[in-house]
Amino acid sequence: AFTGSGIVSFELKKKYKIISNEILSSGYHLSKAMIENNKVKISEEEINTICKSNLNKKTFIEDNFTDLFYTKDECRFLDNLHSNILEINDEYKRSILFTAICRTLIRKILFAYFCHTKALEYRKDEKRWKRNPAINAPIKSLFIEYLKEYNNNIFDNGKENKAYNMDIFDFLDNINEDIDLIYFDPPYGGTHCNYNSYYHFLETYINYWDDTKLYNKTKQPKDKLKKSEFTKKNLDSVFNKLFNKAKNIKYWLISYNSKSNPNKENMTNIIKKYKKNVIFNEYKLNQNNGGMGLKKGSIEYLILCY
């Protein structure tokens, strides 16, 4: 229901039919390319020509983002690549290409999000780039590397998988499929998980929002970003709404964290309005490397409900 990086969907696709939903365009294209798509790949010829010079390219990224997250030459590369991607007619091939460039953009910015303005400054810090050489890697070669990697991992599970790009509540209202189990991995309330803000540049690039105002130092297109109810401080009502819409699905799996809001007791009480059995599987984080507000000593939950 919240596909994110797609890793759970990808693993489960090896055995099951997958219906995947993600509100962010970047996550949607990943699912379109790797989950819904069973057979389509980028040919060697297309890989060799995807970065060719495009006389019709625009300059939106170069004009607005030069020396913010990427250099002028890198921004020119991104403008040119976007024009080339749009000229490809196959929707799966476009999704593979967007997935590869999004992965490239994430790898080339330290901390893997777009809420700071020190990306190019960090590239000059030897300690930082030795720890993460990708931040100084040539953008074209890194993109081609990821493109080939994604391309080589596309597989056919013999099932009609489907990827959606919807708000979770709209998804649950409109999904017209028989679902045996739904996996929820929502943003953890109270841990500053505003993914719209974290990944705003990916959304701007994929959708090429050259017709909107960009706000603050990180150039966020706030008027375009899809707002999530999971950024609210009090999420009790949001989870009630979510679970009520999913009540007819027999099995739920929920990823959650002990530092999140609502807490374990309140979350249990909410779930029990809709499911009789609530089983918490717990994993304690022993290192401060969870990211997104997850701290050493906090507990990750995988909750089984039926």
KASULLIN-V414937 format. One line per field, one symbol per residue. psi: psi as a letter, one per 20 degrees, with the letter a starting at -180 (. if undefined). A space follows every 50 residues. Layout:
# KASULLIN-V414937
psi = ???
This chain:
# KASULLIN-V414937
psi = hnhcijhgggghhihrppoppphqhghghghgghggphhprprhghghih jqpoijqakggghhjpjfhrrghhhgggggggghghiphphhgghgghgg hggghghjpqikrljrjjghghhioghghhhmhhhjqphghgghghghgg gijpqojjqnrppqmqqhhhghhiplqppgppopmrqopjkkmnhgggkh hgggggimmjjqppqahjlpmhihppppijjqgojghghggghhhjhipg pqppprqijrprrgghgghghihhphpopppqopoiqmjhrkipqpirpp poppp.
